Amino acid sequence: MLLWLVIFLLLAALAALFGFTEIAVSFAQISRALFFLFILLLITLLLVALFSAPVAEDGPGTSNKTVLLAKIR
């Protein structure tokens, strides 16, 4: 989907180069909207990953199953 941002940016540059200013402005607005959408998605996914990361009790490299088995024994 990031490819669409680059495509609309290139189309805006080409339209501006050939003098089609109204079309260039439209493509630039679409690419700006996609950019902010990607930034919003990035922040959302980073926050979800930050608050839903599993925490092992026994340090790195141990899963919750190993910790649970060690407590049972």
N, C-alpha and C positions, 0 to 999 in steps of 0.2 A: 504494500500500500504506500510505502514511502516512495516507490517508483512513480506513482501518480503525482506526487509533489514535484519531483524533478521534471516530469513531462510538462506539467502546466507552467513551471518556471521557464523552461526552454521555449515553450510556445509563446509565452508573454514576451520574452526577449526577441524572438523572431518577428512577432507581430509589431513590436515597437520599432525594430530595425527597418521594416518595410513601410512604416508609417500608419499602420492600422492602430491608432491610439485607443479607440474604444474597446476593441477586442483585446488589446494588450492589458488594459486596465481590468477587464473581466477575468482574464487568465491570472493576473497578479492577485486579484481578490480571492479567487479560488485557491491558489497556492498558499496565500496567507491564512485562509480558514483551515486548510489541511495542516499547515504547520502548527497552529495553535491546538488543533485536535490531537495531533501527535504528542505535543507537550503535555496536554491534559491526560492522555492515556499513559504516558510515561510516568507522570507523578502518581497517578492512581495505582498503577501496577507496582511501583516502588513501595508505596505505602502498604499495599496488600502483602507484598513479599516481606516487608519489615515486620508487620504485626502478626503474620501467620507462620513465621519460621519455627520449625521444631527445635526445642532446646534439649540436648542430652544432659542427663544429670551427672554423668561420670566423666565428662570431658569430651574432647573431640575424638571422632573415630568410633564412638560407641553408639549403637542405636538404642532406642527405648526397650526393645526386646531383650537385649543383652543385660541391660541394667535391671530389668524386671526378673530375669532368670537368676542373676547374681543375688538379688534380694531374697528370692525364694530359697535358695540353697543356703 
